[in-house]
Amino acid sequence: MFTNPEQFANATKALFEFQLETFNTLTNRAVQGVEQVVALNMATAKSNVEDSLAAGKALSQAQDPKAAMELAASHVQPGMAGAAAYNQQLGDIIGEIREEFTRAADAHMAEAKSNLSALIYDVTKNVRPGSENAVQIVKTAIDNAFAGYEQVTKATKEAVAAVEAQIAKASAMVEQGTAKAPKK
């Protein structure tokens, strides 16, 4: 076992502090991402309201129904382009968040494995005879914890990829609509 309890306490404390730092970093980035999405939504909403008001004013000043239809048709293309730009910006924000989460998760995983490997080595190098089963149980528990952590990390990456795929699909649909929209 550890030659003194302080070694175990220091190793555990360092691992806990690293986990807390990683969690704090990821939380801050998630909040920044939400702020970016909210800012994007607000800017998009403001732009849409301004465009709608301008279109409504132009439509109200149209001389006849044909001119009103032409004006309405001329506003379809910019609206579709705006939706495509919105989807692109949203995809960029989510992509940045995914990259940072992946980097942080990978760094955390490598650091945790390194610390736990050192901890296991320290624990097992001075095992008293007859304690081999207890050590094996601890090793198995640690391996299972890492397997669970890797599974959660994999599921998170897959969820983010699914969101990105949906954004890409929506962007493609908007781009198709933009291409088919009547041009002035």
C-alpha positions as CSV (number, residue, x, y, z in Angstrom):
1,M,0.0,0.0,0.0
2,F,1.1,3.6,0.2
3,T,4.1,4.2,2.3
4,N,2.2,7.0,4.0
5,P,-1.4,8.2,3.8
6,E,-0.3,11.6,2.6
7,Q,0.7,10.1,-0.8
8,F,-2.8,8.7,-1.3
9,A,-4.5,12.0,-0.1
10,N,-2.3,14.1,-2.5
11,A,-3.0,11.8,-5.4
12,T,-6.7,11.8,-4.8
13,K,-6.7,15.6,-4.2
14,A,-4.8,16.2,-7.5
15,L,-7.2,14.1,-9.4
16,F,-10.3,15.8,-7.8
17,E,-8.9,19.2,-8.6
18,F,-8.2,18.3,-12.2
19,Q,-11.8,17.0,-12.5
20,L,-13.1,20.2,-11.0
21,E,-11.0,22.3,-13.3
22,T,-12.2,20.4,-16.3
23,F,-15.8,20.6,-15.2
24,N,-15.4,24.4,-14.7
25,T,-13.9,24.8,-18.1
26,L,-16.6,22.9,-19.8
27,T,-19.3,24.7,-17.9
28,N,-17.9,28.1,-18.8
29,R,-17.7,27.1,-22.5
30,A,-21.2,25.8,-22.5
31,V,-22.4,29.1,-21.0
32,Q,-20.4,31.0,-23.6
33,G,-22.0,28.8,-26.3
34,V,-25.5,29.6,-24.9
35,E,-24.7,33.3,-24.9
36,Q,-23.5,33.1,-28.5
37,V,-26.7,31.3,-29.6
38,V,-28.9,33.8,-27.7
39,A,-27.0,36.7,-29.3
40,L,-27.4,35.0,-32.7
41,N,-31.1,34.5,-32.1
42,M,-31.6,38.1,-31.0
43,A,-29.7,39.5,-34.0
44,T,-31.7,37.2,-36.3
45,A,-35.0,38.2,-34.7
46,K,-34.2,41.9,-34.9
47,S,-33.2,41.5,-38.6
48,N,-36.4,39.6,-39.4
49,V,-38.6,42.2,-37.7
50,E,-36.9,45.0,-39.6
51,D,-37.1,43.1,-42.9
52,S,-40.8,42.3,-42.2
53,L,-41.6,45.9,-41.4
54,A,-39.9,47.1,-44.5
55,A,-41.6,44.5,-46.6
56,G,-45.0,45.3,-45.1
57,K,-44.4,49.0,-45.8
58,A,-43.4,48.3,-49.4
59,L,-46.4,46.0,-49.8
60,S,-48.8,48.6,-48.5
61,Q,-47.5,51.1,-51.0
62,A,-47.9,48.8,-54.0
63,Q,-50.0,50.2,-56.7
64,D,-51.8,47.0,-57.7
65,P,-51.9,43.3,-56.8
66,K,-49.3,42.3,-59.4
67,A,-46.8,44.8,-58.0
68,A,-47.6,43.5,-54.5
69,M,-47.0,39.8,-55.6
70,E,-43.7,40.8,-57.2
71,L,-42.6,42.6,-54.0
72,A,-43.6,39.6,-51.9
73,A,-41.7,37.3,-54.2
74,S,-38.6,39.5,-54.1
75,H,-38.5,39.1,-50.3
76,V,-38.4,35.3,-50.4
77,Q,-34.9,35.0,-51.7
78,P,-33.3,37.3,-49.0
79,G,-35.3,35.5,-46.3
80,M,-34.0,32.1,-47.4
81,A,-30.5,33.4,-47.6
82,G,-30.8,34.7,-44.0
83,A,-32.0,31.3,-42.8
84,A,-29.0,29.6,-44.5
85,A,-26.6,32.1,-42.9
86,Y,-28.3,31.5,-39.5
87,N,-27.9,27.8,-39.8
88,Q,-24.3,28.2,-40.8
89,Q,-23.5,30.4,-37.8
90,L,-25.3,28.1,-35.5
91,G,-23.4,25.1,-36.9
92,D,-20.1,27.0,-36.4
93,I,-21.0,27.7,-32.7
94,I,-21.9,24.1,-32.1
95,G,-18.7,22.9,-33.9
96,E,-16.5,25.1,-31.7
97,I,-18.2,23.9,-28.6
98,R,-17.8,20.3,-29.7
99,E,-14.1,20.8,-30.4
100,E,-13.5,22.3,-27.0
101,F,-15.4,19.6,-25.2
102,T,-13.6,16.9,-27.1
103,R,-10.2,18.4,-26.4
104,A,-11.0,18.8,-22.7
105,A,-12.5,15.3,-22.4
106,D,-9.5,13.8,-24.1
107,A,-7.0,15.8,-21.9
108,H,-9.0,14.8,-18.8
109,M,-9.1,11.2,-19.8
110,A,-5.3,11.1,-20.4
111,E,-4.5,12.8,-17.1
112,A,-6.9,10.7,-15.1
113,K,-5.5,7.5,-16.6
114,S,-2.0,8.6,-15.9
115,N,-2.8,9.5,-12.3
116,L,-4.8,6.4,-11.6
117,S,-2.1,4.2,-13.2
118,A,0.5,5.7,-10.8
119,L,-1.9,5.3,-8.0
120,I,-2.5,1.6,-8.8
121,Y,1.2,1.0,-9.1
122,D,1.8,2.6,-5.7
123,V,-1.0,0.6,-4.2
124,T,0.0,-2.8,-5.7
125,K,3.8,-2.6,-5.3
126,N,3.7,-3.1,-1.5
127,V,0.7,-5.5,-1.3
128,R,0.7,-7.8,1.7
129,P,0.4,-11.5,1.0
130,G,-3.2,-12.5,0.8
131,S,-4.4,-9.0,-0.4
132,E,-4.2,-9.8,-4.1
133,N,-8.0,-10.3,-4.4
134,A,-8.7,-6.9,-2.8
135,V,-6.2,-5.3,-5.2
136,Q,-7.8,-7.0,-8.2
137,I,-11.2,-5.8,-7.1
138,V,-9.9,-2.2,-6.9
139,K,-8.3,-2.6,-10.4
140,T,-11.5,-4.0,-11.8
141,A,-13.6,-1.2,-10.3
142,I,-11.2,1.4,-11.7
143,D,-11.3,-0.2,-15.2
144,N,-15.1,-0.3,-15.1
145,A,-15.2,3.4,-14.1
146,F,-13.0,4.3,-17.1
147,A,-15.1,2.2,-19.4
148,G,-18.2,4.0,-18.2
149,Y,-16.5,7.4,-18.6
150,E,-15.4,6.5,-22.1
151,Q,-19.0,5.4,-22.9
152,V,-20.4,8.7,-21.7
153,T,-17.8,10.6,-23.7
154,K,-18.6,8.6,-26.8
155,A,-22.4,9.1,-26.3
156,T,-21.8,12.9,-25.9
157,K,-19.7,13.0,-29.1
158,E,-22.5,11.1,-30.9
159,A,-25.2,13.5,-29.6
160,V,-23.2,16.5,-30.8
161,A,-22.6,14.9,-34.1
162,A,-26.4,14.2,-34.5
163,V,-27.1,17.9,-33.7
164,E,-24.6,18.9,-36.3
165,A,-26.1,16.5,-38.8
166,Q,-29.6,18.0,-38.2
167,I,-28.2,21.5,-38.7
168,A,-26.5,20.4,-41.9
169,K,-29.7,18.8,-43.1
170,A,-31.7,22.0,-42.3
171,S,-29.1,24.1,-44.1
172,A,-29.3,21.9,-47.1
173,M,-33.1,22.2,-47.2
174,V,-32.9,26.0,-46.9
175,E,-30.2,26.1,-49.6
176,Q,-32.5,24.0,-51.9
177,G,-35.4,26.4,-51.1
178,T,-33.1,29.3,-51.9
179,A,-32.1,27.8,-55.3
180,K,-35.8,27.2,-56.1
181,A,-37.1,30.6,-54.9
182,P,-38.3,32.9,-57.7
183,K,-35.7,35.4,-58.6
184,K,-36.5,39.0,-59.6
